[in-house]
Amino acid sequence: MKKTGILNRDIASVLSQLGHTDTIILADCGLPIPKQTLCIDLSIELGTPSLNDILQLIMQHMVVEKITMAKEITFKNTKLHHQLTANYLNVETDYVSHKELKEAIKDAKAVIRTGEATPFANVILHAGVIF
């Protein structure tokens, strides 16, 4: 049995298979996820676990060269937007429409569904390289 790092086998597996520019999406509990996209559902109840909690953990184990968010988060969820931008100043941030973010799901290696229940609380993480 694994004793350190990410214990969730599905997340650990996805992270170990990522290559440069591959993406994963951390999602709130309301984001529609197509059947053909791998969904790792961590939601327990509304708000648990939060997107920010899961993002902090993933960032410890994944090289992220860019974070993409929906433009709408900047004015519909200012509290979370501020947290995300303040915590990851050293990571390039990009914005697309919520519609474009939903379209990007089909190209993601996986969607990790959280219990987050605030508007537009979804991020695309773009894999970087360790060298």
N, C-alpha and C positions, 0 to 999 in steps of 0.2 A: 504494500500500500504506500502511495506517495505521502510524504509528510511535510513538504514545504511547497511554496508556490501556489499556483491555482489548482485546487483540488477537483474542480468541475471538469470531468474528462472531456466533455464536448468542447468547452472553451479552450482547454489545453491543447486539444487536437487541432482545432482551427488555427490557433496562434502558431503552432509548430509547422503548419503547412503554408503559411503566408510567404509570398515573394514580394519583391519590390513593386510598388504601386497597387498591389491587391488591396481590397477594401473589406472592412466589416462595418456594420452599423449597430450602434447602441440606440435602442428605441424606447419610447414611452409605451405604456400598455395599450395605447389606442392606434398605433401605426398599423395599417393594413399590410400584411406580409403574404406574398404569393405562395401558394402551396409548393412550388418547385424550389423555393429558397429555404435553405436550412435555417430553422428558427430554434434558438436555444432560449427557452422560456424560463426566466428566473423569477417572474412575478409571483408574489405571495399574497399581497393585498395592496390596495391603493397606497402608493407611496413607498412600498417596500419590495425590493431594495430600490433606492433612488438611483437615477441615472448618474449623478455625480459620484456616488459611492462605487459603482461598478466602473466608471471611467477612471477613477483614481487607481483602482486595482489593475485594470488593463494597461494603463500607461506605465506601470512598473514592469510589465512583462512584454511589451510590444514597442518596437521602434516605430514611432509615428512621425511622418514628415509633414502631414497636413491634416487639419480637422475642417470638415465642411459642415456647415449648419444651414438651416433654412433662414432666409432673410427675415422672415416673420418673427423669429425669436427675439430680434433686437428691439421690437416694440410690443410684442404680445407676451413675452416672458423675460422681462428685463432682469429680474433677480437671478435666474439661472444663467442668462447670457453673461452677466457680470462675473459670476462665479467661474464660468468656463474660461472666459477670456483672461481673467486675473490669474487663474491657476496655471495656464499654459501659454504664458507670454512668449516662450522660446519656440513655440510651434506655429507654423504658418496657419492662418485661418482664412477660410474661403466661405462665401455665401452663395446660395442658389435659392430659387423659389422652392416652396414646400412641394409643389408639383414635381419639380425636377429632382428633388431629394427622393420622393417616392418612386420615380422612374429609375433611379440609381439602385434600387433594391435588387432588381433582377441581375445586376452585375456583381453584387457583393458575394463574398465567400460565405457569409452568415449574417444573420441579424440576432443580436442578443437583446431579448425583450426584458425590460425591467418593470418594476411596479410604478415607475414615475407617472404621475397623473397631473402634469402641468402642460400648457399649450406649447407645441412645437419643440418638445424636448427630445430631439433626435440628432445624432451626430454620425457623420461618416468619418471613419478613421482610415487614412491612407498609409499603408505600410512603407516604411523607409528601409534602409539597409544599415547593418552594424559596422560597416567599414567605409 
